[in-house]
């Protein structure tokens, strides 16, 4: 039941996502789990047919005969329902990973429940895991109520349990069973652990209770949101995605669930996003704060404080860390995988971890400021770390870097990096004044003013009549949309309005906004977060009706479940890793501002 070699890949957007706050699985509209890393999001893949139909491994469950499929999430949850129907019969398949109310991470347990709702329908199951990013098959042997799946000594031992008979081969488990209306079947994938370690903690007959508890967990979490404005469903879904990407164990936040999905069809821009970027995570803190989910924001700030403890004057924060906080993100190619639609190489790890990207300090200090304003203020040790970070920015803000787009070429002096250095110093000064904290006010204020003047003098192109991406450049780029969003300029400043107009002319097309002019030649897709930033900039410029239309157009590029990848092609199909945190948090920011603008409310950040 896996895809055949040479067949077109399942579209990235044709997926739902489920998870347990440790890892996530992608479930396509054909009933196949074709991407899952086990037991954690940054563990080697167990199923990766999305990247290689033959070697990747897959877990398929669907009707034996042609049937129409429709997917939805149970309301306000991350429990996915796929409804299959024929003229004579129909079934519902629930897919979820069990989550409980406890604070400790739940042992990974993937549950698939099939319930016939009309007539009789034959179902087929095919589970073929591949360990070590598709390198090794599982040895499949029988056990009580199912099959034991084992790899090498370093691979997790698993059980596949079922209330229907399984047929076993050397490397796969299959089943063919028929259900009549009202009948149910359960299939469970879990760690093969001895009873004293919690094995069989949820017997098959109690799985209904585990499903109900998981639904209640997600719905209770969603209900804690303080947002009551327009687009509540879109905001709730985006928040649920961000929560799925948050580690219950560590408090860190992954940039996306996947690795290797291309930013250009058939191209080589295939990165691993299963790590915690300071930039993306700090933006996520802002989104959580805006929605009233202060606990997640506070836990991330505590996680990043531990990373800062390892820094001194000579060693700055890294731009990203592993989910557990480590810095070992060595990049390597998985040459044995064919890649999504032939896009190679498939990479794990990320070489960009060694880059200098000065903008991260601005995003981090902005989130620290907002966390102190709406949540937990910094203690003595935390403030010392913050002050040390600001001192680092004061020393290095003039230097060239790789920039927000992580360019693997000679460093440049980017406007966005300079802008976010200004934000870092500005927010530290605001926080020190607000909380009466000790700070070298004169030196920090002088640096803030120097950065401010540098942006206006060195990045304003007099002949072109707009700000430019980098010193010596004549182009704009999507990251410049952050200028009014971080309150460096007002949304109606004449110079900014000229720049916004140029971005609209050069980078924006049909609700899509590209990062740079190079993207327009097919080099990569339109960047989804930029599309939402553009909406917010239009609203801040007073172009409310236009912003509203552009926002609705960009929302229409979501998949059938309201999920977004990193980028879109010119037809709105998804590109890049999925689901992408940065896209969903940009949606939250744009919706929050636009909703208040449409209501005529005074907007305070």
C-alpha positions in Angstrom: 0.0 0.0 0.0 3.0 2.3 0.0 3.6 4.5 -3.0 5.1 3.0 -6.0 8.5 4.0 -7.2 8.3 6.8 -9.8 4.8 7.9 -8.7 4.1 11.5 -7.9 4.7 12.2 -4.1 1.7 12.8 -1.9 1.4 16.7 -1.8 2.8 18.2 1.3 -0.5 20.0 2.0 -2.4 16.7 1.8 -1.5 15.9 5.4 -2.8 16.3 8.9 -0.5 16.2 11.9 -0.8 14.5 15.3 1.5 14.4 18.3 2.1 14.0 22.0 4.4 16.9 22.8 7.5 14.7 22.2 7.1 13.9 18.5 4.7 14.3 15.6 3.3 12.2 12.8 2.0 13.2 9.4 -1.1 11.4 8.2 -2.0 11.9 4.6 -5.5 12.0 3.1 -5.1 8.4 1.9 -4.8 7.1 5.4 -1.1 6.6 5.5 1.3 7.8 8.2 4.2 8.6 5.9 6.4 10.6 8.4 7.2 9.9 12.0 10.3 10.1 14.1 10.3 7.9 17.2 10.3 8.4 20.1 11.2 12.1 19.8 10.9 14.7 17.1 14.6 14.7 16.5 15.0 11.0 16.7 15.7 9.0 13.5 12.6 8.4 11.4 10.5 5.3 11.8 8.3 6.1 8.8 9.5 8.4 6.0 7.7 7.3 2.8 7.1 11.0 2.2 10.8 11.2 1.4 11.3 7.8 -0.2 8.2 5.5 -0.9 10.4 2.4 -1.1 12.9 2.8 1.7 11.2 5.2 4.0 8.6 3.0 5.7 4.9 3.7 6.1 1.8 2.8 8.2 -1.3 2.6 6.0 -4.9 2.1 7.0 -7.7 2.5 4.4 -10.7 0.8 2.8 -9.9 -2.1 0.4 -12.1 -0.6 -2.2 -12.2 3.0 -3.7 -13.7 5.4 -1.2 -14.1 9.1 -0.7 -12.0 10.5 2.2 -12.6 13.7 4.2 -10.5 14.8 7.1 -11.1 17.1 10.0 -9.9 17.6 13.5 -12.2 16.9 16.4 -13.1 20.4 17.6 -10.3 22.3 19.3 -8.0 19.3 19.4 -5.1 17.6 17.7 -7.1 14.4 17.2 -7.6 13.7 13.5 -10.7 12.1 11.9 -10.7 10.6 8.4 -14.2 9.7 7.2 -14.2 7.2 4.3 -17.5 6.6 2.4 -18.8 4.6 -0.5 -22.4 4.5 -1.8 -23.0 1.4 0.5 -20.8 2.0 3.6 -18.7 4.4 5.6 -16.1 4.3 8.4 -14.4 6.8 10.6 -10.7 6.5 11.4 -9.4 8.4 14.4 -5.7 9.1 14.6 -4.0 10.4 17.7 -1.0 10.2 20.0 -2.1 9.8 23.6 -1.5 12.8 25.8 -2.4 13.0 29.5 -2.8 15.8 32.0 0.5 14.9 33.7 3.5 17.2 33.4 5.9 14.4 32.6 6.3 13.3 29.0 3.9 10.5 28.0 5.4 7.3 26.6 4.8 7.4 22.9 1.6 5.6 22.0 0.0 6.0 18.6 -3.6 5.0 18.4 -5.7 4.3 15.2 -9.4 3.6 15.9 -11.7 2.4 13.1 -15.4 2.6 13.6 -18.0 1.6 10.9 -20.8 4.1 10.7 -22.9 2.6 7.9 -23.1 -0.7 6.0 -20.1 -3.1 5.9 -16.6 -2.1 4.7 -13.5 -4.1 4.3 -10.3 -2.3 5.6 -6.6 -3.0 5.0 -3.7 -2.3 7.2 0.0 -2.3 6.2 2.7 -1.4 8.8 6.3 -1.5 7.5 8.6 0.6 9.7 12.2 1.4 8.7 14.7 2.2 11.3 17.6 4.7 11.1 16.2 7.0 8.5 15.2 4.1 6.2 18.4 2.2 6.5 17.2 -0.9 8.4 14.1 -3.1 8.2 12.3 -4.2 11.4 12.3 -7.8 12.3 8.6 -8.7 12.9 7.7 -11.5 15.3 4.4 -12.4 17.0 3.5 -11.3 20.5 0.3 -11.3 22.6 -2.4 -9.3 20.7 0.0 -8.3 17.9 3.5 -8.1 16.7 6.9 -7.2 18.1 9.0 -4.9 15.9 12.8 -5.0 16.5 15.8 -3.4 14.8 19.4 -3.1 15.9 20.5 -2.7 19.5 20.3 1.1 19.1 16.7 1.1 17.6 13.6 1.4 19.8 11.8 -1.9 20.2 8.1 -1.5 19.4 4.8 -3.4 19.6 2.0 -3.2 17.1 -1.2 -4.3 19.0 -4.6 -4.8 17.3 -8.0 -6.1 18.1 -8.1 -7.7 14.6 -5.8 -10.6 13.5 -2.5 -9.5 12.0 -0.5 -11.3 9.3 3.3 -11.1 9.7 6.1 -11.2 7.2 9.8 -10.7 7.8 9.5 -6.9 7.9 5.8 -5.9 8.0 2.5 -6.5 9.6 -0.7 -6.5 7.6 -4.4 -7.1 8.2 -7.6 -7.3 6.2 -10.8 -7.1 8.2 -14.4 -6.1 7.7 -16.5 -4.0 10.1 -20.3 -3.6 10.1 -22.1 -0.5 11.4 -21.3 0.1 15.0 -18.3 -2.2 15.2 -14.8 -0.9 16.1 -11.2 -1.9 15.8 -8.1 -0.5 17.5 -4.5 -0.6 16.3 -1.8 0.7 18.6 1.9 1.4 18.0 3.9 1.7 21.2 7.2 1.0 22.9 7.9 -2.6 23.7 8.6 -2.1 27.4 8.4 -4.6 30.2 5.5 -4.3 32.6 7.6 -3.0 35.4 8.6 -0.1 33.1 5.0 0.8 32.3 4.4 -1.7 29.5 0.8 -2.4 28.6 -0.2 0.7 30.8 -3.2 1.2 28.5 -4.8 -2.2 27.7 -6.7 -2.4 24.4 -10.1 -2.5 26.1 -9.3 0.8 27.9 -8.2 2.7 24.8 -11.6 4.5 24.5 -10.8 6.2 27.8 -7.3 7.2 26.6 -8.8 8.7 23.5 -11.4 10.7 25.5 -8.7 11.9 27.9 -6.6 13.1 25.0 -9.5 15.0 23.4 -10.2 16.6 26.8 -6.6 17.6 27.2 -6.5 19.4 23.9 -9.9 21.0 24.3 -9.0 22.2 27.9 -5.8 23.7 26.6 -7.5 25.5 23.8 -10.2 26.8 26.1 -7.5 28.7 28.1 -6.9 31.1 25.2 -7.9 34.7 25.9 -8.5 35.4 22.2 -12.2 36.3 21.4 -11.9 38.1 18.1 -12.4 37.3 14.4 -10.8 34.1 12.9 -11.0 32.2 16.2 -10.8 28.9 14.4 -7.7 29.8 12.5 -6.1 31.2 15.6 -7.0 28.1 17.6 -5.6 25.8 15.0 -2.4 27.8 14.7 -2.0 27.7 18.5 -2.5 24.0 18.5 0.2 23.6 15.9 2.6 25.6 18.0 1.7 23.6 21.1 2.4 20.4 19.2 5.9 21.7 18.3 6.6 22.4 22.0 8.5 19.9 24.0 6.8 19.0 27.2 10.0 17.6 28.6 12.2 20.6 27.9 10.1 23.7 27.0 11.9 24.2 23.7 10.0 24.8 20.5 10.8 23.1 17.1 10.7 25.1 14.0 8.8 22.3 12.1 8.0 18.7 12.4 10.0 17.4 9.4 13.3 17.4 7.6 14.2 17.2 3.9 11.0 18.7 2.4 12.1 21.0 -0.5 11.8 24.8 -0.8 11.9 24.3 -4.5 10.5 21.3 -6.4 13.2 18.9 -7.4 15.8 21.3 -5.9 18.5 21.0 -3.2 17.1 23.4 -0.6 16.1 20.6 1.7 16.9 21.3 5.3 16.2 19.8 8.7 13.9 22.0 10.9 13.6 19.6 13.9 15.5 22.0 16.1 14.8 25.1 18.2 15.8 28.3 16.5 16.1 31.2 18.9 14.4 33.5 16.3 11.4 31.3 15.6 10.9 30.3 19.2 11.1 33.9 20.4 8.4 34.8 17.9 6.4 31.9 19.2 6.6 33.3 22.7 5.0 36.5 21.4 2.2 34.4 19.8 1.6 32.4 23.0 1.5 35.6 25.1 -0.9 37.2 22.7 -3.3 34.3 23.1 -2.9 34.0 26.9 -0.8 30.8 27.0 1.8 32.3 29.3 3.0 28.9 30.7 4.5 27.9 27.4 6.2 31.2 27.0 7.6 31.1 30.5 8.9 27.5 30.1 10.7 28.5 26.9 12.3 31.5 28.6 13.6 29.2 31.3 14.9 26.8 28.7 16.8 29.6 26.9 18.2 30.9 30.2 20.0 27.5 30.6 21.5 28.0 27.1 22.6 31.5 28.1 24.3 30.1 31.2 26.9 28.5 28.9 27.8 31.8 27.3 30.3 34.4 28.3 31.8 37.5 26.7 33.6 35.4 24.1 30.8 32.8 23.4 27.5 34.1 22.3 24.2 32.3 21.9 23.9 29.9 19.0 21.2 30.6 16.5 19.6 27.2 17.2 19.9 24.2 19.6 18.7 20.7 19.6 15.4 20.2 21.3 17.1 18.9 24.4 19.4 21.9 24.5 22.5 20.4 22.9 24.5 22.1 20.2 25.5 19.0 18.2 23.6 19.7 14.9 26.2 18.4 12.5 24.7 18.3 9.0 24.9 15.2 6.8 23.3 13.9 3.7 21.1 10.8 3.6 22.2 9.6 0.1 20.1 6.4 0.3 16.8 8.4 0.3 15.4 9.5 -3.1 13.9 12.7 -1.6 10.5 14.2 -2.0 9.7 14.2 -5.7 13.4 13.6 -6.3 14.6 16.7 -4.3 18.1 15.8 -3.1 20.1 15.7 -1.0 17.9 14.8 2.0 19.7 16.4 4.9 19.6 15.9 8.7 21.3 18.3 11.1 21.9 21.9 10.1 25.1 23.5 9.2 23.6 26.9 9.7 23.9 26.3 13.4 27.4 27.7 13.1 26.5 30.9 11.4 26.5 34.4 13.0 22.9 35.8 12.7 22.8 39.0 14.8 19.0 39.3 14.5 18.4 36.5 17.0 19.2 38.9 19.9 16.5 41.3 18.9 13.9 38.5 18.7 15.1 37.1 22.0 15.1 40.4 23.9 11.7 41.3 22.5 10.3 38.0 23.9 12.0 38.6 27.2 10.4 42.1 27.3 7.0 40.8 26.5 7.4 37.9 28.9 8.3 40.3 31.7 5.4 42.5 30.7 2.7 39.9 30.6 4.2 37.0 32.5 7.2 36.2 34.7 9.7 39.1 35.3 13.4 38.2 35.2 15.2 37.4 38.4 18.6 38.6 39.4 20.6 35.9 37.5 18.4 36.2 34.5 18.9 40.0 34.3 22.7 39.5 34.5 22.4 37.1 31.5 20.3 39.7 29.6 22.7 42.5 30.3 25.6 40.3 29.1 23.7 39.6 25.9 23.0 43.3 25.3 26.7 44.1 25.9 27.6 41.5 23.2 25.2 43.3 20.8 26.7 46.6 21.6 30.1 45.2 20.6 29.1 43.4 17.5 26.2 45.1 15.8 28.3 46.6 13.0 29.6 43.2 11.8 28.3 41.4 8.7 26.4 38.2 9.2 24.4 35.5 7.4 21.1 37.2 8.1 17.6 35.8 8.7 17.6 33.8 5.5 20.8 32.0 6.5 22.6 32.7 3.3 25.5 30.3 2.8 27.7 32.9 1.1 29.8 35.8 2.2 28.3 37.6 5.1 26.8 41.0 4.5 25.5 43.9 6.5 21.7 43.3 6.4 19.1 45.8 7.3 17.1 43.2 9.2 20.1 42.2 11.3 20.8 45.8 12.1 17.1 46.4 12.9 17.0 43.6 15.4 20.1 44.7 17.1 18.3 48.0 17.7 15.4 46.0 19.1 17.7 44.1 21.4 19.1 47.2 23.0 15.8 49.1 23.0 13.9 46.3 24.8 16.6 45.9 27.4 16.4 49.6 28.1 12.6 49.6 28.3 12.8 46.5 30.6 15.4 48.1 32.9 13.3 51.3 33.3 10.1 49.4 33.8 11.4 47.1 36.4 14.0 49.5 37.9 16.9 47.2 37.0 20.5 48.3 37.1 21.9 49.0 33.6 24.6 51.1 31.9 21.9 53.4 30.6 24.2 55.9 28.9 26.2 53.3 27.0 23.1 51.3 25.9 21.2 54.5 24.9 24.2 55.7 22.9 24.4 52.4 21.1 20.7 52.4 20.4 21.0 55.8 18.9 23.9 54.8 16.8 22.1 51.8 15.4 19.0 53.9 14.7 21.1 56.5 12.8 22.9 53.8 10.9 19.7 52.3 9.5 18.4 55.7 8.4 21.6 56.8 6.8 23.2 53.6 5.5 20.2 51.6 4.4 18.1 54.4 2.8 18.8 54.5 -1.0 18.4 58.1 -2.0 18.1 57.4 -5.7 15.7 54.5 -5.4 13.7 56.2 -2.7 13.3 53.2 -0.4 15.2 51.2 2.2 17.4 48.4 0.9 18.1 44.8 2.0 21.8 45.3 2.7 24.5 48.0 2.4 25.5 48.2 -1.2 22.2 46.6 -2.4 19.4 48.2 -4.4 16.8 45.5 -3.6 14.2 45.1 -0.9 13.5 41.8 0.9 10.7 40.3 2.9 12.4 40.6 6.3 12.2 44.4 6.0 8.5 44.1 6.7 9.5 43.7 10.3 10.4 47.5 10.5 7.0 48.7 11.6 6.1 45.4 13.4 8.9 46.0 15.9 8.0 49.7 16.1 11.2 51.0 14.6 9.1 53.1 12.3 5.4 54.0 12.4 3.3 52.2 9.8 2.6 55.5 8.1 6.1 57.0 8.0 6.6 58.4 4.4 9.9 56.7 3.9 8.4 53.4 5.1 5.4 53.8 2.9 7.7 54.1 -0.1 9.5 51.0 0.9 6.3 49.1 1.5 5.1 50.1 -2.0 8.4 48.8 -3.5 8.0 45.5 -1.6 4.5 45.2 -3.0 5.7 45.9 -6.5 8.8 43.7 -6.4 7.9 40.8 -4.1 4.1 40.5 -3.6 1.9 38.7 -6.1 -1.6 37.4 -5.7 -1.4 37.1 -1.9 2.1 35.6 -2.0 5.2 37.4 -0.8 8.7 36.2 -1.8 11.7 36.7 0.5 13.9 38.2 -2.2 13.7 39.0 -5.9 15.6 35.8 -6.6 12.6 33.8 -5.6 10.6 35.2 -8.5 12.6 33.2 -11.0 11.5 29.9 -9.5 14.6 29.6 -7.2 12.3 29.0 -4.3 8.7 29.4 -3.2 6.9 32.4 -1.7 7.6 32.7 2.1 4.4 32.1 4.0 5.4 34.2 7.0 6.3 37.1 4.8 2.8 37.0 3.3 1.3 37.5 6.8 3.8 40.2 7.7 2.8 42.0 4.6 -0.9 41.9 5.6 0.0 43.4 9.0 2.1 46.1 7.4 -0.8 47.0 5.1 -3.1 47.3 8.2 -0.6 49.4 10.0 -0.3 51.7 7.0 -4.1 52.3 7.2 -4.9 50.2 4.2 -7.4 48.2 6.2 -9.7 47.0 3.5 -6.7 45.9 1.3 -5.1 44.1 4.3 -8.4 42.3 5.0 -8.6 41.0 1.4 -4.9 40.0 1.3 -5.4 38.2 4.7 -8.3 36.2 3.5 -6.4 35.4 0.3 -3.4 34.1 2.2 -5.7 32.1 4.5 -7.1 30.4 1.4 -3.6 28.8 0.9 -4.0 26.8 4.1 -4.5 23.1 3.6 -7.9 21.4 4.2 -7.1 21.3 8.0 -5.9 24.9 8.3 -2.2 23.9 8.3 0.7 25.6 6.6 4.2 24.6 5.4 7.1 27.1 5.1 6.4 28.3 1.5 4.0 28.3 -1.4 4.6 27.8 -5.1 3.0 30.2 -7.5 -0.2 28.1 -7.6 -0.4 28.0 -3.8 0.8 24.5 -3.3 2.9 23.9 -0.2 6.7 23.7 -0.2 9.2 23.2 2.6 9.0 21.7 6.0 5.6 21.1 7.6 3.8 22.3 9.6 5.9 25.4 10.0 5.9 27.3 13.3 7.0 30.6 11.8 4.0 30.7 9.4 1.4 30.0 12.1 2.8 32.5 14.5 2.9 35.2 11.7 -0.8 34.4 11.1 -1.5 34.9 14.8 0.2 38.3 14.8 -1.5 39.5 11.6 -4.9 38.3 12.7 -4.6 39.9 16.1 -3.6 43.3 14.7 -6.1 43.2 11.8 -9.0 42.2 14.1 -8.4 45.1 16.4 -7.9 47.5 13.4 -11.2 46.4 11.9 -12.9 46.9 15.2 -11.4 50.4 15.6 -9.7 49.5 18.9 -6.7 51.2 20.2 -3.7 48.9 19.6 -1.1 48.5 22.3 1.8 46.1 21.9 
